[in-house]
Amino acid sequence: MEWLKQLSQAIDYIEENLENDISYDKAAKIACCSTYYFQRMFSYVTGVPISEYIRRRRMTKAAFELQTSNSKIMDIGSKYGYDSPTSFNRAFQKVHGVAPTVARMEGSILNSYPRISFSINVTGGTNMKYRIETKGPIRIVGVRIALQEDQEQNFKVVPKFWNKTIKSNLISEIRKLTNQIPHGILGITVYENFEKIYYYISASTNKPAPKNFFEYEIPAATWVIFECDGPFQNSIQTIFKRFLTEWLPFSGYDYAGLPDIEVYPTNNSKSKDGHSEVWIAIKNVKQSKHMEVK
């Protein structure tokens, strides 16, 4: 459960700096992970990108100040990081649905977004089907698209990339490459550094990479493999959230920080639901702590 404590400390940092510049890098350092993985985990656990969370919290506080003080609207906007009336007005309307001037009128309906806090609730929830397997290096070959550290933008880019790939003949070429484990059409995000983040639609294979295809090798690892059925996008996101909040805290394992693997069926690439798997690399907590001591 240590990582949830670290994530809570990162939220403390954000809350203490809503009136100042907020560094994603510093928040990620507090959470003991890379900036990219911090944003990714935050989105899965909370259901919103960190940029949207910060916007909501700032606009919640701005709304309270508009209603309880005589400060100028632009002064309040500047206090929460907006350097022009237009940008503040746009952000305020996105959160509340009305302009800042309307918020000062009695009877105006606004939205309040409280601070996020993390806790573990023990419930009789739905079971999670999983297995643990140790595998050697996994070589993938496929097409890819560049991503950013901004998860809000990535959530728009990846579905469009899938649609484009499915409509082309590329998905058929990828299907033909599959001859290694894991079998299926793979969706994989590879983070090398903040300038090199890619999403691959690929296959696990030992065949040569066709022209204009890219290859990448995922290091040997121990994997926890979850099975899921239903709409792919919802199923995959649900698995990641439950992995972070229900499975990982009690498992005796740490998240290894390797590329996660989404495994989709090869028989019908146009289907948006069915049986899929999520492979997440893990490491034994005791072993990782022993290595740190050495």
SERO-4910 file (N, C-alpha, C, O; in steps of 0.05 Angstrom, whole numbers):
BEGIN
 pado doro    nc1    nc2    nc3   cac1   cac2   cac3    cc1    cc2    cc3    oc1    oc2    oc3
  Met    A     16    -24      0      0      0      0     17     25      0      7     48      1
  Glu    A     44     21     -1     62     44      0     58     64    -22     59     88    -18
  Trp    A     52     54    -46     49     71    -69     25     89    -66     25    112    -76
  Leu    A      3     80    -53    -20     97    -48    -13    120    -29    -24    142    -32
  Lys    A      4    114    -10     13    135      8     29    156     -8     26    180     -3
  Gln    A     46    147    -26     62    165    -42     44    181    -61     49    205    -65
  Leu    A     24    169    -72      5    183    -89    -10    204    -73    -15    226    -83
  Ser    A    -18    198    -48    -31    217    -31    -13    241    -25    -22    264    -23
  Gln    A     13    235    -21     32    257    -16     35    275    -40     39    299    -38
  Ala    A     33    263    -64     34    279    -89      9    297    -90     11    320    -99
  Ile    A    -14    287    -82    -38    303    -81    -35    326    -61    -44    348    -67
  Asp    A    -22    320    -39    -17    342    -19     -2    364    -32     -8    388    -28
  Tyr    A     19    357    -47     35    377    -61     18    394    -80     20    418    -81
  Ile    A      1    381    -95    -16    395   -115    -35    414   -100    -38    437   -108
  Glu    A    -48    404    -79    -67    421    -64    -53    445    -51    -65    467    -50
  Glu    A    -29    442    -42    -14    464    -30     -5    485    -50      4    506    -42
  Asn    A     -6    478    -76      4    496    -96    -16    504   -117     -9    511   -140
  Leu    A    -42    502   -111    -62    509   -130    -60    539   -138    -70    547   -160
  Glu    A    -48    555   -121    -45    584   -127    -17    589   -139    -10    613   -143
  Asn    A     -2    568   -143     26    571   -154     29    553   -178     10    539   -187
  Asp    A     53    553   -190     59    535   -212     61    506   -200     73    502   -179
  Ile    A     49    487   -214     50    459   -205     68    444   -225     63    444   -249
  Ser    A     88    431   -214    107    416   -231     99    386   -231     99    374   -210
  Tyr    A     92    376   -254     85    348   -256    110    331   -249    108    309   -237
  Asp    A    133    341   -256    158    327   -250    162    324   -220    169    302   -210
  Lys    A    156    345   -205    159    344   -176    138    326   -164    144    311   -145
  Ala    A    114    327   -174     92    310   -164    100    281   -168     95    264   -151
  Ala    A    111    275   -192    119    247   -199    142    238   -181    142    215   -173
  Lys    A    160    256   -175    183    249   -157    172    242   -130    182    223   -117
  Ile    A    153    257   -120    141    250    -94    127    223    -95    128    208    -75
  Ala    A    115    217   -118    101    191   -121    121    168   -128    112    145   -131
  Cys    A    147    175   -130    168    155   -136    164    141   -163    167    116   -164
  Cys    A    158    156   -184    156    144   -210    162    166   -231    165    189   -224
  Ser    A    162    158   -256    167    177   -277    143    195   -281    121    188   -272
  Thr    A    147    218   -293    125    237   -298    103    224   -315     79    227   -309
  Tyr    A    111    209   -335     92    196   -352     75    176   -337     50    176   -339
  Tyr    A     88    158   -321     73    137   -307     56    149   -284     35    139   -278
  Phe    A     65    171   -273     49    185   -252     23    194   -264      1    190   -253
  Gln    A     24    208   -287      0    217   -300    -18    194   -309    -42    196   -306
  Arg    A     -6    173   -318    -21    150   -328    -36    137   -304    -60    131   -306
  Met    A    -22    132   -282    -34    119   -259    -55    137   -247    -77    127   -238
  Phe    A    -50    163   -246    -69    182   -235    -95    180   -250   -117    180   -239
  Ser    A    -93    180   -277   -117    179   -294   -133    153   -289   -158    154   -287
  Tyr    A   -119    130   -287   -133    105   -283   -147    104   -255   -170     95   -253
  Val    A   -134    113   -235   -144    111   -208   -167    131   -203   -187    124   -191
  Thr    A   -165    155   -213   -185    176   -208   -206    178   -229   -228    189   -224
  Gly    A   -200    169   -253   -219    172   -275   -217    198   -290   -233    202   -309
  Val    A   -199    215   -283   -195    241   -297   -165    246   -300   -149    238   -283
  Pro    A   -156    259   -322   -128    266   -325   -121    286   -303   -138    301   -293
  Ile    A    -95    287   -296    -87    305   -275    -91    334   -282    -97    350   -265
  Ser    A    -88    341   -308    -93    368   -317   -121    377   -311   -126    400   -303
  Glu    A   -140    359   -316   -169    364   -311   -174    366   -281   -190    383   -273
  Tyr    A   -161    349   -265   -165    351   -236   -156    378   -225   -170    390   -209
  Ile    A   -132    387   -234   -122    412   -225   -140    435   -234   -146    453   -218
  Arg    A   -150    434   -259   -168    454   -268   -194    455   -251   -203    477   -244
  Arg    A   -205    432   -245   -229    431   -229   -225    442   -201   -242    457   -191
  Arg    A   -203    435   -189   -197    444   -162   -193    474   -162   -203    488   -144
  Arg    A   -178    485   -181   -174    514   -182   -200    529   -187   -205    549   -174
  Met    A   -216    518   -205   -241    532   -211   -262    529   -188   -279    547   -185
  Thr    A   -260    508   -173   -277    505   -149   -269    527   -128   -287    540   -117
  Lys    A   -244    531   -124   -235    551   -105   -241    579   -116   -248    598   -101
  Ala    A   -237    583   -142   -243    609   -154   -273    616   -151   -279    639   -146
  Ala    A   -290    596   -154   -319    601   -151   -326    610   -123   -342    628   -119
  Phe    A   -314    597   -103   -318    605    -75   -310    634    -70   -324    649    -57
  Glu    A   -287    641    -82   -277    669    -78   -295    689    -92   -299    711    -82
  Leu    A   -305    682   -115   -323    700   -130   -348    706   -113   -359    728   -114
  Gln    A   -357    686    -98   -382    689    -83   -378    701    -55   -397    711    -43
  Thr    A   -353    700    -45   -349    709    -17   -330    733    -15   -325    742      7
  Ser    A   -321    744    -37   -303    767    -36   -311    787    -57   -327    782    -75
  Asn    A   -299    811    -54   -303    832    -74   -280    835    -93   -278    856   -107
  Ser    A   -262    816    -93   -239    817   -110   -247    818   -140   -268    807   -148
  Lys    A   -231    832   -156   -237    833   -184   -235    806   -197   -218    789   -188
  Ile    A   -251    801   -217   -251    775   -230   -224    768   -241   -214    746   -239
  Met    A   -211    788   -254   -185    782   -266   -164    777   -245   -145    762   -249
  Asp    A   -166    789   -221   -147    784   -200   -150    755   -190   -130    742   -184
  Ile    A   -174    745   -189   -179    718   -180   -168    699   -202   -156    678   -196
  Gly    A   -173    706   -227   -163    689   -249   -133    688   -248   -121    667   -252
  Ser    A   -120    711   -244    -91    712   -243    -80    696   -219    -59    683   -221
  Lys    A    -95    696   -197    -86    681   -173    -84    651   -179    -67    638   -168
  Tyr    A   -101    642   -197   -102    613   -203    -89    606   -230    -94    585   -242
  Gly    A    -71    624   -239    -53    618   -261    -62    626   -289    -50    617   -308
  Tyr    A    -83    643   -291    -93    651   -318    -85    679   -323    -91    697   -308
  Asp    A    -70    683   -345    -59    710   -351    -76    727   -368    -68    750   -376
  Ser    A   -100    718   -375   -118    735   -391   -147    729   -383   -153    707   -375
  Pro    A   -165    749   -386   -193    744   -379   -205    722   -397   -222    707   -387
  Thr    A   -196    720   -422   -207    700   -440   -201    672   -431   -218    655   -431
  Ser    A   -176    667   -423   -168    640   -415   -181    632   -389   -189    609   -385
  Phe    A   -184    652   -370   -198    646   -345   -227    640   -349   -238    622   -338
  Asn    A   -240    657   -366   -268    653   -372   -273    626   -385   -293    613   -379
  Arg    A   -255    618   -403   -258    592   -417   -256    569   -397   -272    550   -398
  Ala    A   -236    570   -380   -232    549   -360   -255    548   -340   -264    526   -333
  Phe    A   -265    571   -332   -286    572   -313   -312    561   -325   -326    545   -311
  Gln    A   -318    568   -349   -342    558   -362   -340    528   -368   -360    514   -367
  Lys    A   -316    518   -373   -313    489   -378   -320    473   -353   -331    451   -355
  Val    A   -314    484   -329   -319    470   -304   -348    475   -294   -361    457   -285
  His    A   -357    500   -296   -382    507   -283   -405    511   -303   -429    511   -295
  Gly    A   -399    515   -328   -420    519   -348   -431    547   -350   -449    552   -366
  Val    A   -420    565   -334   -428    593   -334   -403    611   -333   -382    601   -324
  Ala    A   -405    636   -340   -383    655   -339   -378    663   -310   -396    662   -294
  Pro    A   -354    672   -303   -348    682   -276   -367    704   -267   -373    705   -243
  Thr    A   -376    722   -285   -394    743   -277   -420    732   -268   -433    743   -249
  Val    A   -430    711   -281   -455    698   -273   -453    685   -245   -472    683   -230
  Ala    A   -429    675   -239   -425    660   -214   -430    678   -190   -435    668   -168
  Arg    A   -428    704   -194   -432    723   -171   -461    729   -166   -468    742   -147
  Met    A   -478    720   -184   -507    725   -181   -519    704   -162   -513    681   -164
  Glu    A   -537    713   -145   -550    696   -126   -567    675   -141   -581    682   -160
  Gly    A   -565    650   -133   -580    629   -146   -566    614   -168   -577    595   -179
  Ser    A   -542    623   -175   -527    610   -196   -519    582   -188   -511    577   -165
  Ile    A   -521    563   -206   -514    535   -201   -486    530   -210   -479    533   -234
  Leu    A   -469    522   -191   -441    517   -197   -433    489   -189   -449    475   -176
  Asn    A   -409    480   -197   -399    454   -191   -377    456   -171   -359    472   -174
  Ser    A   -377    439   -151   -356    438   -131   -342    410   -133   -355    390   -130
  Tyr    A   -316    411   -137   -300    386   -138   -282    385   -114   -263    400   -113
  Pro    A   -287    367    -95   -270    365    -71   -243    353    -76   -238    341    -97
  Arg    A   -226    356    -57   -199    344    -59   -201    314    -60   -218    302    -46
  Ile    A   -186    301    -77   -185    272    -79   -169    261    -56   -147    271    -50
  Ser    A   -179    240    -44   -164    225    -24   -165    196    -31   -184    187    -43
  Phe    A   -145    181    -22   -143    153    -29   -145    136     -4   -133    142     17
  Ser    A   -161    114     -6   -164     96     16   -170     68      4   -179     66    -18
  Ile    A   -164     48     20   -171     20     12   -196     12     26   -197     12     51
  Asn    A   -216      4     11   -241     -5     22   -243    -35     18   -241    -45     -4
  Val    A   -248    -50     40   -251    -79     38   -280    -85     32   -298    -80     49
  Thr    A   -286    -95      9   -314   -101      1   -315   -129    -11   -295   -141    -17
  Gly    A   -339   -139    -15   -343   -165    -28   -345   -161    -58   -365   -168    -70
  Gly    A   -325   -149    -70   -326   -140    -98   -325   -163   -117   -323   -187   -110
  Thr    A   -325   -156   -143   -323   -176   -164   -295   -188   -165   -275   -174   -161
  Asn    A   -294   -214   -171   -268   -227   -172   -252   -218   -196   -263   -208   -216
  Met    A   -226   -220   -195   -208   -214   -217   -193   -239   -225   -178   -250   -209
  Lys    A   -198   -249   -249   -184   -272   -259   -155   -264   -267   -151   -247   -283
  Tyr    A   -136   -278   -255   -108   -272   -262    -90   -296   -260    -97   -316   -247
  Arg    A    -67   -294   -273    -46   -314   -270    -20   -300   -270    -18   -277   -281
  Ile    A      1   -312   -259     27   -300   -258     47   -318   -274     49   -342   -268
  Glu    A     61   -306   -293     80   -321   -309    106   -305   -313    105   -281   -315
  Thr    A    128   -319   -313    154   -307   -319    161   -313   -348    161   -336   -356
  Lys    A    168   -292   -363    174   -295   -391    201   -282   -397    210   -264   -384
  Gly    A    214   -293   -418    238   -280   -428    231   -255   -443    208   -246   -442
  Pro    A    251   -243   -457    245   -218   -472    223   -222   -492    221   -244   -505
  Ile    A    206   -202   -496    184   -203   -515    190   -183   -537    191   -159   -532
  Arg    A    194   -193   -561    200   -175   -584    174   -169   -599    159   -188   -606
  Ile    A    168   -144   -603    144   -136   -616    151   -122   -643    171   -108   -644
  Val    A    134   -125   -662    137   -112   -688    109   -101   -696     89   -114   -694
  Gly    A    109    -76   -705     84    -64   -713     86    -35   -721    108    -26   -727
  Val    A     64    -21   -721     63      8   -727     61     23   -700     53     12   -680
  Arg    A     69     48   -701     68     63   -676     62     92   -682     63    102   -704
  Ile    A     54    106   -660     49    135   -662     61    148   -637     61    136   -615
  Ala    A     72    172   -640     84    186   -618     63    197   -599     42    207   -608
  Leu    A     69    195   -573     51    205   -553     65    228   -538     89    233   -543
  Gln    A     51    241   -520     62    262   -503     59    254   -474     47    233   -468
  Glu    A     71    269   -456     68    264   -428     40    272   -419     31    264   -397
  Asp    A     26    288   -435     -1    297   -429    -21    275   -434    -28    270   -458
  Gln    A    -31    262   -413    -49    239   -417    -76    248   -429    -88    232   -443
  Glu    A    -85    272   -423   -110    282   -434   -109    281   -465   -128    274   -478
  Gln    A    -86    289   -476    -83    289   -505    -80    260   -515    -91    253   -537
  Asn    A    -66    243   -501    -62    215   -509    -88    200   -511    -92    183   -529
  Phe    A   -107    206   -493   -133    192   -493   -148    198   -519   -167    184   -526
  Lys    A   -141    220   -532   -154    227   -558   -139    214   -581   -151    206   -601
  Val    A   -112    213   -579    -95    204   -601    -98    174   -605   -100    165   -628
  Val    A    -97    158   -584    -96    129   -587   -121    117   -600   -117    101   -618
  Pro    A   -145    124   -592   -169    113   -606   -169    120   -636   -176    103   -653
  Lys    A   -160    144   -643   -159    152   -672   -138    135   -687   -142    127   -710
  Phe    A   -116    129   -673    -95    112   -685   -106     84   -690   -100     72   -711
  Trp    A   -121     73   -671   -132     47   -675   -152     47   -699   -150     29   -716
  Asn    A   -169     67   -700   -188     68   -722   -174     69   -749   -183     56   -768
  Lys    A   -154     86   -750   -139     89   -775   -125     63   -783   -125     55   -806
  Thr    A   -113     49   -764    -99     24   -769   -118      2   -778   -113    -14   -796
  Ile    A   -141      1   -764   -161    -20   -771   -172    -16   -799   -177    -36   -813
  Lys    A   -176      8   -807   -187     14   -834   -167      9   -856   -175      5   -879
  Ser    A   -142      9   -849   -121      3   -869   -116    -27   -871   -129    -42   -857
  Asn    A    -97    -35   -887    -89    -63   -889    -67    -70   -869    -58    -93   -868
  Leu    A    -59    -51   -853    -37    -55   -834    -44    -76   -813    -27    -92   -805
  Ile    A    -69    -76   -804    -77    -94   -783    -75   -123   -793    -69   -141   -777
  Ser    A    -80   -128   -819    -77   -155   -830    -48   -163   -831    -41   -186   -825
  Glu    A    -30   -144   -837     -1   -150   -837      8   -157   -809     25   -175   -805
  Ile    A     -2   -142   -790      6   -147   -762     -4   -174   -753     11   -189   -739
  Arg    A    -28   -181   -760    -40   -207   -753    -23   -230   -763    -19   -250   -750
  Lys    A    -12   -227   -788      4   -248   -800     31   -252   -786     43   -273   -788
  Leu    A     40   -231   -772     66   -233   -758     65   -249   -733     85   -260   -724
  Thr    A     41   -252   -721     38   -264   -695     47   -293   -695     34   -310   -708
  Asn    A     68   -300   -680     76   -328   -677     90   -333   -650    102   -354   -646
  Gln    A     89   -313   -632    101   -316   -606     81   -308   -584     60   -296   -590
  Ile    A     87   -314   -559     70   -306   -537     78   -278   -528    101   -271   -527
  Pro    A     58   -261   -522     29   -267   -522     17   -266   -550     24   -249   -567
  His    A     -1   -284   -556    -14   -286   -582    -37   -266   -583    -54   -264   -565
  Gly    A    -38   -250   -605    -60   -231   -608    -49   -205   -620    -26   -202   -625
  Ile    A    -68   -187   -624    -60   -160   -632    -54   -144   -607    -71   -143   -589
  Leu    A    -30   -133   -605    -21   -121   -580    -22    -90   -581    -15    -78   -601
  Gly    A    -32    -78   -560    -31    -49   -556    -12    -44   -534    -16    -52   -511
  Ile    A     10    -29   -540     32    -26   -520     42      3   -520     48     14   -541
  Thr    A     43     15   -497     55     41   -494     84     37   -484     89     25   -463
  Val    A    103     49   -499    131     47   -492    142     74   -485    141     93   -501
  Tyr    A    151     77   -460    162    102   -450    192     99   -448    202     84   -431
  Glu    A    207    113   -465    236    112   -464    247    136   -448    263    133   -431
  Asn    A    237    160   -455    242    184   -440    220    204   -448    203    197   -465
  Phe    A    220    228   -437    198    246   -441    196    255   -471    175    266   -479
  Glu    A    217    251   -486    215    258   -514    209    234   -532    203    237   -556
  Lys    A    211    210   -521    206    186   -536    185    168   -523    192    151   -507
  Ile    A    160    174   -529    137    158   -519    121    149   -543    112    166   -559
  Tyr    A    117    123   -545    103    113   -569     82     93   -561     84     78   -541
  Tyr    A     60     93   -576     40     72   -574     42     54   -598     40     63   -621
  Tyr    A     46     28   -593     49      8   -614     23     -8   -617     11    -16   -597
  Ile    A     15    -13   -642     -4    -34   -648     13    -55   -662     23    -50   -684
  Ser    A     16    -78   -650     37    -96   -658     31   -125   -653      9   -132   -645
  Ala    A     51   -142   -659     49   -171   -654     75   -180   -641     97   -168   -646
  Ser    A     73   -201   -625     97   -213   -614    107   -234   -634     93   -252   -641
  Thr    A    131   -230   -644    141   -246   -666    171   -248   -667    185   -232   -656
  Asn    A    180   -269   -682    209   -271   -688    214   -267   -718    236   -271   -728
  Lys    A    193   -258   -732    195   -253   -761    208   -226   -765    206   -208   -748
  Pro    A    221   -222   -788    233   -196   -795    211   -174   -796    188   -179   -803
  Ala    A    219   -150   -789    200   -127   -790    196   -118   -819    216   -112   -832
  Pro    A    171   -117   -829    166   -107   -856    175    -78   -858    179    -64   -838
  Lys    A    176    -68   -882    184    -41   -888    164    -22   -874    140    -27   -875
  Asn    A    174     -1   -862    158     19   -848    145     10   -822    129     23   -810
  Phe    A    153    -15   -813    145    -24   -787    167    -19   -767    190    -15   -775
  Phe    A    161    -20   -741    180    -15   -720    181    -39   -702    161    -53   -698
  Glu    A    205    -43   -690    207    -65   -671    218    -55   -644    232    -35   -643
  Tyr    A    211    -69   -623    219    -62   -596    220    -87   -579    204   -105   -583
  Glu    A    240    -89   -561    242   -113   -544    236   -105   -515    250    -89   -503
  Ile    A    216   -118   -503    210   -114   -475    227   -133   -459    227   -157   -466
  Pro    A    240   -124   -439    258   -142   -423    243   -165   -410    219   -164   -406
  Ala    A    258   -186   -403    247   -208   -389    235   -198   -363    245   -180   -350
  Ala    A    213   -211   -355    199   -201   -331    179   -222   -321    173   -242   -334
  Thr    A    170   -217   -296    147   -232   -285    122   -216   -290    121   -191   -285
  Trp    A    101   -229   -301     77   -215   -309     53   -225   -293     50   -249   -289
  Val    A     36   -206   -285     10   -214   -276     -9   -209   -299     -9   -187   -311
  Ile    A    -24   -229   -306    -41   -229   -330    -70   -230   -322    -79   -250   -310
  Phe    A    -85   -209   -329   -114   -208   -322   -130   -213   -347   -124   -204   -369
  Glu    A   -151   -229   -344   -170   -234   -365   -194   -216   -362   -203   -210   -340
  Cys    A   -205   -207   -384   -229   -190   -383   -247   -194   -407   -237   -201   -429
  Asp    A   -273   -190   -404   -292   -193   -425   -310   -169   -425   -317   -158   -404
  Gly    A   -317   -160   -449   -334   -137   -452   -323   -116   -471   -303   -122   -485
  Pro    A   -334    -92   -472   -323    -71   -489   -293    -66   -482   -286    -62   -459
  Phe    A   -276    -67   -503   -247    -67   -498   -238    -43   -481   -224    -46   -461
  Gln    A   -246    -18   -490   -236      6   -477   -243      6   -447   -227     12   -430
  Asn    A   -269      1   -441   -278      1   -413   -265    -21   -397   -258    -17   -374
  Ser    A   -263    -45   -409   -252    -68   -395   -222    -63   -388   -214    -68   -365
  Ile    A   -207    -53   -407   -178    -48   -402   -174    -27   -380   -158    -31   -363
  Gln    A   -189     -5   -382   -186     16   -362   -194      6   -334   -182     14   -314
  Thr    A   -215    -10   -333   -225    -21   -308   -204    -39   -295   -199    -38   -271
  Ile    A   -191    -56   -312   -170    -74   -302   -147    -58   -290   -137    -65   -269
  Phe    A   -138    -37   -304   -115    -21   -294   -123     -8   -267   -106     -8   -248
  Lys    A   -147      2   -265   -155     15   -240   -157     -5   -217   -147      0   -195
  Arg    A   -168    -28   -223   -171    -49   -202   -144    -61   -195   -139    -68   -172
  Phe    A   -126    -63   -214    -98    -72   -208    -85    -53   -188    -72    -62   -169
  Leu    A    -87    -27   -193    -74     -7   -176    -87     -4   -149    -73      1   -129
  Thr    A   -113     -7   -147   -127     -1   -122   -135    -26   -106   -139    -24    -82
  Glu    A   -138    -49   -120   -148    -73   -106   -128    -95   -105   -124   -108    -84
  Trp    A   -114   -100   -127    -96   -123   -129    -68   -116   -118    -58   -130   -100
  Leu    A    -56    -96   -128    -28    -89   -121    -23    -84    -91     -4    -94    -80
  Pro    A    -40    -68    -78    -34    -62    -50    -32    -86    -31    -19    -84    -11
  Phe    A    -46   -108    -38    -46   -131    -21    -30   -155    -32    -30   -176    -19
  Ser    A    -17   -152    -55     -6   -175    -69     22   -183    -60     29   -206    -65
  Gly    A     37   -165    -48     65   -171    -42     83   -165    -65    107   -172    -64
  Tyr    A     72   -152    -85     88   -144   -109     89   -114   -112     72   -100   -101
  Asp    A    109   -105   -127    111    -77   -136    106    -76   -166    110    -96   -180
  Tyr    A     98    -53   -175     95    -48   -204    123    -45   -215    139    -29   -205
  Ala    A    130    -60   -236    157    -60   -247    163    -37   -266    187    -31   -271
  Gly    A    143    -23   -275    147      0   -292    155     -6   -321    166     11   -335
  Leu    A    150    -30   -330    156    -38   -358    131    -32   -375    109    -26   -364
  Pro    A    133    -32   -401    109    -28   -418     87    -48   -411     92    -72   -410
  Asp    A     63    -38   -407     40    -55   -403     30    -65   -430     33    -51   -451
  Ile    A     19    -89   -431     11   -102   -456    -19   -107   -456    -29   -121   -438
  Glu    A    -32    -96   -476    -61   -102   -480    -62   -123   -502    -51   -118   -524
  Val    A    -76   -145   -497    -77   -166   -517   -106   -169   -527   -124   -175   -512
  Tyr    A   -109   -165   -553   -135   -166   -566   -137   -190   -585   -116   -198   -596
  Pro    A   -160   -201   -590   -163   -224   -607   -156   -217   -636   -159   -194   -645
  Thr    A   -146   -237   -651   -137   -233   -679   -159   -240   -698   -157   -233   -722
  Asn    A   -180   -254   -689   -200   -264   -708   -219   -243   -720   -229   -246   -742
  Asn    A   -224   -221   -705   -242   -200   -715   -232   -173   -706   -240   -163   -684
  Ser    A   -215   -161   -721   -202   -136   -713   -220   -112   -712   -214    -92   -700
  Lys    A   -245   -115   -724   -263    -92   -725   -282    -93   -701   -296    -73   -696
  Ser    A   -282   -115   -686   -299   -117   -662   -289    -99   -640   -265    -96   -637
  Lys    A   -307    -86   -625   -299    -69   -603   -304    -81   -576   -300    -68   -555
  Asp    A   -311   -107   -576   -314   -120   -550   -308   -150   -554   -307   -160   -576
  Gly    A   -304   -164   -532   -296   -192   -532   -277   -199   -510   -276   -185   -490
  His    A   -262   -220   -513   -244   -229   -492   -216   -216   -497   -206   -217   -520
  Ser    A   -205   -205   -477   -179   -192   -479   -163   -198   -454   -173   -208   -434
  Glu    A   -137   -191   -454   -120   -194   -431   -103   -169   -427    -98   -154   -446
  Val    A    -95   -165   -402    -76   -144   -396    -53   -156   -381    -56   -169   -361
  Trp    A    -29   -152   -392     -4   -161   -380     10   -138   -367     16   -118   -380
  Ile    A     16   -140   -341     29   -119   -326     53   -131   -311     51   -150   -296
  Ala    A     77   -119   -316    101   -129   -304    103   -122   -275     97    -99   -267
  Ile    A    110   -141   -258    112   -138   -229    138   -148   -219    152   -163   -233
  Lys    A    145   -140   -194    169   -151   -181    163   -155   -152    147   -140   -140
  Asn    A    175   -175   -140    170   -182   -112    180   -160    -94    202   -151    -97
  Val    A    163   -151    -75    170   -129    -57    195   -136    -41    213   -119    -39
  Lys    A    196   -160    -29    219   -167    -13    245   -168    -29    266   -159    -20
  Gln    A    243   -179    -53    267   -180    -70    276   -153    -79    301   -148    -79
  Ser    A    258   -135    -86    266   -108    -94    278    -92    -72    297    -77    -76
  Lys    A    268    -96    -47    279    -82    -24    307    -93    -18    325    -78    -10
  His    A    311   -120    -21    336   -132    -16    357   -121    -35    380   -116    -28
  Met    A    349   -118    -60    367   -107    -81    375    -79    -74    398    -71    -79
  Glu    A    356    -63    -64    362    -35    -57    382    -33    -34    399    -16    -34
  Val    A    379    -52    -14    398    -52      8    426    -58     -1    445    -46      9
  Lys    A    429    -78    -20    455    -84    -30    467    -61    -44    490    -63    -54
***
